[in-house]
Amino acid sequence: MGRFERVWRRLAFAIFAGALFAAVIASSAGAGAAAGQSASAGPDPLRKINHIVVIYEENHSFDNLYGTWEGVNGLANADAAHTAQVDQTGAPYSCLFQLDVNLTVPPLTKVCDGTTPRGVTFDSHFRANTWFTIDNFIGPDATTCPKPKDSFAFPNGILNGSGIGIPGGCTRDLVHKFYQEQYQLNGGAQNRYATGSDSAGTVMGVYNTRSLPIYSYLHANAHPHYAIADNFFQAAFGGSFLNHQWLIAARTPMDPNAPAAQHSLIDTAGFPRNNYPLYNPDPSVTYRDGDFTVPCPSPKPGLACGNWAVNTMQPTNEPFGSFGDKLVVQNYPTIGDELTGAGVSWGWYAGGWDNAAGNSTGPGWTNGDGGPGAVKVCSDPNHDTNAAYHYPKCPDFAFQFHHQPFTYFANYAPGTAGRTHLRDEVAFENAARSSTTECNLDSVSFVKPIGEENEHPGYASESNGSTHLIELLQLIRNSACAKDTMVVVTYDEFGGQWDHVPPPGQGNNNGPHDQWGPGTRIPALVISPFLRGNEVIDHTQYDTTSILALIEERYGLQALSSRDGAVNSLSDVFAAKQYQAAGP
């Protein structure tokens, strides 16, 4: 089955998720330890865990996705001071300016009008300066998603019913970058997300949590024991590139010889752009939204400066994309290096990896060989047709090279021993399926879905991605691995979307923080048989490096940086208790 057909099938599955998952159950029996694991010992729940699976999804803030999950610090607790969006002067907007083609007037009706700081008049359907529910305007069956070949062709989205898009309820993408996010947080006021965004009022959109396939799955009969961590923040400010680096190494990459033309240039407010609809730039300033931090000293004291790579760059090692600058090869330690050194089995499993890396004999390869004597060409209909790619390098249109953090490091270049740890997501799925009497998963697995299935606004359907997540969870639940596996599901970063909870260091001193983050609060979900109840709400403060702290704690590894050495380990989730609904 081609990937396009898989997307369509998963979409149909998502629409009927509530009914389908009411009957989903699977008890598991027996489990074996993979190479490098230590035996279960003692009452500590973490010691009983022999497999840690981290599923790394894309681009949603906590309030945007999980804001109405019962028992959490969600939308019901969002006060006006941390919700109403303000302009550069601090004045609240009288109505929300929208750019997504499904949220503008028309097709919606006008209820108010306004003028942007740049002098553009507009009509709006959104008088209330607060969050709104996306599902009310763009449902999961709306034909607003791009076909794979058009993944990045519609910056303001696809009009529902136009005949251009496919079902899935996609919104437009929203900017999510290093300096922009710090401006948006506004020192913990959480009220400049709209002003600091290329998508303006779309930042205030949220999903109906209880309509998500993952919510239905975790509320069906005999659902697995799970915990929602509602105080979990992305490790670093900004986007996917930087947060993937922090996921595996707890630090920001750098180039001591970063080209001058690739450095960011900001104004005294810390902003790097002069063309966003709600930001009125200083005409005396030269702006640049660069790959690297600003030259030192920073025009705004306290912001990172120097030769640090903070926005999307391509790796020098294959596979790399055809757009953007390349980052020099990095050499500092990663969690992969530590696991290998300790003899602990591990793997990074990425959807579309075999096609992108040219692994024509890999389990995820879908491009064939053309048969005996035939010219070898990329035959998957979703392969990227950019002239830079030639057989056997046949990446999917939506394969994200900067979502593969290990490829930036010398130890994982083609031909190295470390390269064997980088595999296709299909290899993970096959290992789970084959775990009938013993668990065949690695001790530590990182799973990164391909673009069409990773929930990223703009090119991916939230409902489709949520359904793919369920499929991964069910593979584990139906296997011998369920007995001693801890699954961590989280998102790389906020995707440019508002959240009402100030991160550590933003107007507070509430936990470990530094010049890199943490940034906006993101969803986090843990599934394990050893949780204290079948539905746990954990209010402990975490960030992405808490996952590293968990792995380091379980396998006796040293912290990679001061951050993962200081944060709460995600093992604290085992101390959180069963959620108790309030009485009538």
C-alpha positions in Angstrom: 0.0 0.0 0.0 1.4 3.4 -0.9 1.8 6.2 1.7 -0.9 8.3 0.1 -3.4 5.4 0.5 -2.3 4.9 4.1 -3.0 8.6 4.8 -6.6 8.2 3.4 -7.2 5.0 5.3 -6.0 6.6 8.6 -8.2 9.7 7.9 -11.3 7.5 7.7 -10.2 5.7 10.8 -9.8 9.0 12.7 -13.3 10.2 11.8 -14.9 7.2 13.4 -12.3 6.8 16.2 -14.7 7.1 19.1 -16.8 4.2 18.0 -13.9 2.1 16.8 -11.9 2.3 20.0 -14.7 1.5 22.4 -13.9 -2.2 21.7 -10.1 -1.9 21.6 -8.4 -4.1 24.2 -5.3 -6.1 24.4 -3.7 -7.8 27.3 -0.1 -8.6 27.0 1.9 -11.5 28.4 5.5 -12.2 28.9 8.4 -9.9 28.1 12.0 -10.4 27.4 14.9 -7.9 28.0 16.7 -6.6 25.0 20.5 -6.5 24.9 22.0 -4.1 27.4 19.0 -4.1 29.8 19.4 -4.7 33.5 17.0 -7.1 35.2 13.9 -5.8 37.0 14.6 -5.3 40.7 12.9 -3.9 43.7 9.7 -1.9 44.2 10.9 1.1 42.2 8.6 1.2 39.1 11.4 2.6 36.9 13.5 -0.5 37.7 10.7 -2.6 36.2 10.8 -0.7 32.9 13.0 -2.5 30.4 11.9 -0.5 27.3 11.4 3.2 26.9 9.7 4.4 23.7 9.7 8.1 23.0 7.2 9.1 20.3 8.0 12.7 19.1 5.1 14.5 17.5 5.0 18.0 16.0 4.0 21.5 16.8 1.2 22.0 19.4 1.0 23.9 22.6 -0.7 22.3 25.6 -3.7 24.5 25.6 -4.0 24.1 21.8 -4.4 20.3 22.0 -5.1 19.2 25.6 -6.6 22.3 27.0 -10.0 20.7 27.9 -8.7 17.3 29.1 -10.3 16.7 32.5 -8.3 17.5 35.5 -5.5 19.5 33.8 -4.4 23.1 34.2 -6.1 24.0 30.9 -8.3 26.6 29.3 -10.7 26.8 32.3 -7.8 28.3 34.2 -6.6 30.8 31.5 -7.1 34.2 33.0 -7.5 37.3 30.9 -4.1 38.6 31.9 -2.4 35.6 30.2 -4.9 35.3 27.3 -5.9 38.6 25.8 -3.4 39.5 23.1 -1.8 42.9 23.0 0.0 45.1 20.4 3.5 46.5 20.7 2.2 49.3 23.0 0.5 46.8 25.3 -3.0 47.7 24.1 -5.4 44.8 23.7 -6.8 44.1 20.2 -10.5 44.9 19.7 -10.8 41.8 17.4 -8.5 39.1 16.0 -7.0 39.6 12.6 -7.0 36.3 10.7 -5.0 35.1 7.7 -6.0 31.4 7.3 -8.4 31.4 4.3 -11.0 29.4 6.3 -11.0 32.0 9.1 -11.3 35.2 7.1 -14.3 37.3 6.0 -15.5 35.8 3.7 -16.1 32.8 4.1 -17.1 33.8 7.7 -19.4 36.6 8.6 -18.2 40.0 9.7 -18.8 40.9 13.4 -16.0 43.6 13.8 -13.3 45.4 11.9 -10.0 47.0 12.6 -6.7 48.3 11.3 -3.4 46.6 11.7 -0.4 48.6 13.0 0.8 48.6 9.4 -2.3 50.5 8.3 -4.2 47.5 6.7 -7.9 47.6 7.4 -9.7 44.2 7.9 -13.0 42.6 8.7 -13.1 39.8 11.3 -15.5 37.2 12.6 -13.6 37.1 16.0 -14.6 39.9 18.3 -13.5 38.2 21.4 -9.8 38.6 22.2 -9.4 35.1 23.5 -9.1 31.5 22.4 -11.5 30.0 19.9 -12.2 26.3 18.9 -10.8 25.4 15.5 -13.2 22.5 15.1 -16.1 24.9 14.9 -14.7 26.3 11.7 -12.4 23.6 10.3 -13.6 20.2 11.2 -11.5 16.9 10.8 -13.3 16.1 7.6 -12.8 19.6 6.0 -10.9 19.4 2.7 -8.2 21.8 3.8 -5.1 19.6 3.7 -2.6 19.7 0.9 -1.7 16.7 -1.2 1.8 15.5 -0.3 3.3 17.2 -3.4 1.7 20.5 -2.3 2.9 20.3 1.3 4.3 23.8 1.4 2.5 25.4 -1.5 -0.3 27.2 0.5 1.0 29.5 3.2 -2.4 30.6 4.2 -4.1 27.2 4.0 -6.5 25.7 1.5 -10.1 26.9 1.3 -12.5 24.1 2.4 -14.6 22.8 -0.6 -12.3 24.4 -3.2 -11.5 21.1 -4.8 -7.8 21.6 -4.2 -7.3 20.0 -0.9 -8.0 16.6 0.7 -9.9 15.8 4.0 -8.2 16.2 7.3 -9.0 19.6 8.7 -5.5 21.2 8.3 -4.9 24.8 9.3 -2.2 27.1 7.9 1.2 26.8 9.5 2.3 29.3 12.1 5.8 30.7 12.6 7.8 29.1 15.4 11.3 30.5 15.7 13.9 31.3 18.4 13.6 35.1 18.9 10.0 35.3 17.8 8.9 33.0 20.6 10.7 34.9 23.3 9.0 38.1 22.1 5.6 36.3 22.1 6.1 35.1 25.7 6.5 38.7 26.8 8.3 37.8 30.0 5.6 35.3 31.0 2.6 37.5 30.2 1.8 35.1 27.3 0.1 37.9 25.4 2.2 38.7 22.3 1.7 35.5 20.4 -0.4 37.3 17.8 1.8 40.3 17.4 4.9 38.2 17.0 3.4 35.8 14.5 3.1 35.7 10.7 -0.4 34.2 11.2 -1.8 36.8 13.6 -5.0 35.6 15.3 -4.6 31.9 14.3 -2.3 31.6 17.3 -5.4 31.6 19.5 -7.0 28.5 17.9 -7.5 25.4 20.0 -8.8 21.9 19.3 -11.7 20.3 21.1 -9.6 17.9 23.1 -12.5 15.4 23.6 -13.0 15.0 19.8 -9.4 13.9 19.3 -8.9 10.2 18.4 -6.2 9.9 21.2 -8.7 11.1 23.8 -11.3 8.6 22.6 -8.7 5.8 22.7 -7.7 6.6 26.2 -11.3 6.7 27.4 -12.4 3.5 25.8 -13.1 0.4 27.9 -10.0 -1.3 29.2 -7.8 1.5 28.0 -4.1 1.4 29.1 -2.9 3.2 32.2 -1.8 6.7 31.2 -0.7 10.0 32.7 -1.1 13.5 31.3 1.8 15.8 32.4 0.3 19.3 32.3 3.4 21.2 33.3 5.8 20.0 30.6 7.7 22.7 28.5 9.7 22.5 25.3 13.4 22.6 26.1 14.4 25.5 23.9 12.8 28.5 22.4 11.8 28.3 18.8 11.3 25.5 16.4 11.8 21.8 15.5 15.5 21.9 14.5 16.6 23.3 17.9 14.3 21.2 20.0 15.3 18.0 18.3 18.9 18.9 19.2 17.9 19.4 22.8 16.0 16.1 22.8 19.2 14.1 22.1 22.0 16.3 23.5 20.5 18.9 25.9 22.4 21.8 24.3 22.5 24.1 21.3 24.7 23.4 18.3 27.2 25.9 17.1 29.7 26.8 14.4 32.7 28.8 15.6 33.1 30.2 12.1 29.4 31.0 11.5 29.2 33.2 8.4 28.3 36.8 9.2 25.4 36.8 6.7 23.7 34.0 8.5 23.5 35.7 11.9 20.1 37.1 13.0 19.7 40.8 13.4 17.1 42.1 15.8 15.8 45.4 17.2 15.9 46.6 20.8 12.6 44.6 21.5 14.4 41.4 20.4 12.4 41.0 17.2 14.0 39.8 13.9 11.3 40.5 11.2 9.9 43.6 9.5 7.1 42.0 7.5 4.7 40.4 10.0 1.1 41.8 9.8 0.8 43.0 13.4 4.4 44.1 14.0 5.4 47.7 13.2 9.2 47.6 12.6 11.7 50.3 13.4 12.7 51.8 10.1 16.2 52.5 11.4 17.0 48.9 12.1 18.3 46.2 9.7 16.4 43.0 10.4 17.4 39.5 9.6 15.8 36.2 10.6 19.0 34.2 10.4 20.2 30.7 11.2 22.4 31.8 14.1 22.0 34.0 17.1 22.8 37.7 16.8 26.4 38.9 17.1 27.5 39.8 20.6 26.5 42.0 22.3 22.8 41.5 21.8 20.7 44.7 21.1 18.4 43.4 23.8 20.3 42.4 27.0 19.7 38.8 28.1 19.1 37.3 24.7 21.5 34.7 23.4 24.2 35.9 21.1 27.2 34.5 19.3 27.7 31.6 16.9 24.9 29.3 18.1 22.6 27.6 15.5 19.0 28.2 16.6 16.8 28.2 13.4 16.4 25.5 10.8 19.6 24.3 9.1 20.4 21.3 7.1 23.0 18.6 8.2 26.2 18.3 6.2 25.8 14.5 6.4 23.4 12.7 4.1 20.4 12.9 3.9 20.0 16.6 3.7 17.3 18.8 2.2 17.6 21.0 -0.9 16.8 24.3 1.0 18.6 26.3 3.6 22.2 26.5 4.8 24.2 23.6 6.1 25.5 23.3 9.7 29.0 22.1 10.2 29.3 18.5 11.6 28.9 18.4 15.4 31.1 16.3 17.7 29.8 16.7 21.3 28.1 13.8 23.1 24.5 12.7 22.6 22.3 10.3 24.4 23.0 7.8 21.7 26.7 7.9 22.4 26.0 7.4 26.1 23.7 4.5 25.5 26.1 2.8 23.1 29.0 3.3 25.6 26.9 1.6 28.3 25.9 -1.3 26.0 22.2 -0.3 26.0 20.4 -1.1 22.8 18.7 1.9 21.1 17.4 3.3 17.8 16.1 6.4 16.1 13.1 5.3 14.0 12.0 7.8 11.4 9.1 7.5 9.0 10.4 7.7 5.4 14.0 7.2 6.5 14.9 4.4 4.1 13.6 6.3 1.1 15.4 9.5 2.1 18.7 7.8 3.0 18.6 5.6 -0.1 18.4 2.3 1.9 16.8 0.3 -1.0 16.9 -2.9 1.0 15.4 -1.4 4.1 12.0 -2.4 5.5 10.6 1.1 4.8 11.7 1.3 1.2 8.8 1.9 -1.2 10.5 2.9 -4.5 11.2 -0.5 -6.0 14.0 -1.3 -8.3 12.2 -1.2 -11.7 12.8 -4.9 -12.4 15.7 -6.6 -14.2 17.4 -4.3 -16.7 15.1 -1.4 -16.0 16.3 2.1 -15.3 16.2 2.7 -11.6 14.0 5.6 -10.7 12.1 6.9 -7.7 8.7 5.2 -8.3 6.8 6.1 -5.1 4.1 8.7 -6.2 4.9 10.7 -3.1 8.7 11.0 -3.7 10.0 14.6 -3.9 10.6 15.5 -7.5 13.2 18.2 -6.7 16.1 17.9 -9.2 18.5 17.6 -6.2 17.2 14.1 -5.5 18.1 11.0 -7.6 17.7 7.3 -7.1 18.2 5.8 -4.6 17.8 9.1 -2.7 14.0 9.3 -2.9 12.6 11.3 0.0 8.9 11.8 0.5 7.6 15.3 -0.3 7.0 15.8 3.5 10.1 14.2 4.8 11.7 16.6 7.2 15.5 16.4 7.2 15.9 18.7 10.2 13.8 16.3 12.2 16.7 13.8 12.1 19.0 15.2 14.8 21.6 12.4 14.9 22.6 13.1 11.2 24.2 16.4 12.3 26.9 14.5 14.2 30.1 12.9 13.1 29.4 9.6 14.9 26.3 9.1 12.7 27.6 9.9 9.2 27.1 7.4 6.4 29.5 4.4 6.9 30.0 4.9 10.6 29.1 2.3 13.2 26.6 4.7 14.7 24.7 4.9 11.5 23.2 1.5 12.2 21.1 3.1 15.0 19.2 5.3 12.4 16.4 3.2 11.0 13.0 3.5 9.4 9.8 3.6 11.5 8.7 0.4 9.7 11.6 -1.4 11.5 10.1 -0.3 14.8 6.6 -1.4 13.8 8.0 -4.8 12.6 9.8 -5.3 15.9 6.7 -4.6 17.9 4.6 -7.0 15.7 7.1 -9.7 16.1 7.1 -9.4 19.9 4.8 -12.3 20.5 6.5 -14.1 23.4 9.4 -11.8 24.0 9.8 -8.1 23.4 12.0 -7.4 20.5 12.1 -3.6 21.0 15.3 -1.8 21.9 15.8 -0.7 25.4 15.4 2.9 24.2 13.5 3.8 21.0 12.9 7.2 19.5 10.0 7.2 17.0 9.6 10.1 14.6 6.6 9.9 12.2 6.8 11.1 8.7 5.5 14.5 7.8 2.0 13.5 6.7 1.5 11.7 10.1 3.3 13.9 12.6 0.4 16.4 13.4 2.3 19.5 12.1 -0.1 22.3 11.1 0.1 23.3 7.5 1.0 20.0 5.9 -0.4 17.4 8.3 -3.9 16.6 9.6 -4.3 16.6 13.4 -6.9 13.8 13.3 -4.8 11.7 11.0 -1.7 12.1 13.0 -3.5 11.3 16.2 -4.8 8.1 14.7 -1.3 7.1 13.6 -0.2 7.7 17.2 -2.9 5.3 18.3 -1.7 2.7 15.8 1.8 2.9 17.3 0.4 2.6 20.9 -1.7 -0.4 19.9 1.3 -2.2 18.3 3.0 -2.0 21.7 -0.1 -2.8 23.7 -0.8 -5.9 21.6 2.7 -7.2 22.1 4.8 -8.9 24.8 6.4 -5.4 25.3 3.4 -3.9 27.1 4.4 -5.7 30.3 7.5 -3.6 30.9 7.4 -0.7 28.5 7.1 3.0 29.3 5.8 5.1 26.3 6.4 8.8 26.4 4.5 10.9 23.8 5.3 14.5 23.5 5.7 17.3 20.9 8.9 19.0 19.8 7.6 22.5 20.2 4.5 24.8 20.4 4.1 25.4 16.7 3.6 29.1 17.2 0.4 28.5 19.3 -0.6 30.3 22.4 -0.5 28.7 25.9 -1.5 30.5 29.1 1.2 29.1 31.5 4.5 31.0 31.8 7.5 28.8 31.3 10.3 28.7 33.9 12.4 31.9 33.8 9.6 34.0 32.2 8.7 36.5 34.9 9.5 33.8 37.5 12.2 31.6 38.9 10.1 28.5 39.1 12.6 25.9 37.8 15.7 25.2 35.8 16.1 27.6 32.9 18.8 29.4 30.9 19.2 31.6 27.8 17.9 28.8 25.6 14.6 28.0 27.4 12.4 26.3 28.3 9.8 27.7 26.0 6.0 27.2 25.7 4.2 24.4 27.5 3.5 21.4 25.3 1.4 18.2 25.6 3.0 15.2 27.2 1.5 11.7 27.7 3.0 8.7 29.5 1.7 5.1 29.2 2.9 2.5 31.6 1.4 -0.4 33.5 3.1 0.9 36.7 1.3 4.2 37.0 -0.7 4.8 40.2 -4.1 4.5 38.5 -5.5 4.2 35.1 -5.9 8.0 34.6 -3.2 10.2 36.2 -2.8 13.9 36.0 0.8 14.8 36.9 1.5 18.5 37.8 5.2 18.1 38.2 7.3 20.6 36.2 9.2 19.0 33.3 10.9 20.0 30.1 12.0 18.0 27.1 15.3 17.2 28.8 13.3 15.4 31.5 13.2 12.6 29.0 17.0 12.5 28.9 17.0 12.6 32.7 14.6 9.6 32.7 16.9 7.6 30.4 20.0 8.6 32.3 18.4 7.6 35.6 17.2 4.2 34.3 20.5 3.2 32.8 23.0 4.9 35.1 24.3 7.5 32.6 25.8 10.9 33.3 23.9 14.1 32.5 24.7 15.6 29.2 24.4 19.2 30.4 23.5 21.4 33.3 19.8 21.4 32.2 19.2 17.6 32.1 21.2 17.4 35.3 18.8 19.8 37.1 15.3 19.1 35.8 12.9 16.7 37.3 13.2 13.2 35.7 10.1 12.0 34.0 10.3 9.0 36.4 8.5 11.3 38.8 5.3 10.5 36.9 5.2 7.2 38.9 4.5 9.2 42.1 1.6 11.1 40.6 -1.8 9.8 41.7 -5.1 8.7 40.1 -7.1 11.7 38.9 -10.3 12.1 41.0 -13.1 14.0 39.3 -14.8 16.7 41.4 -18.1 15.7 43.0 -21.5 17.1 41.9 
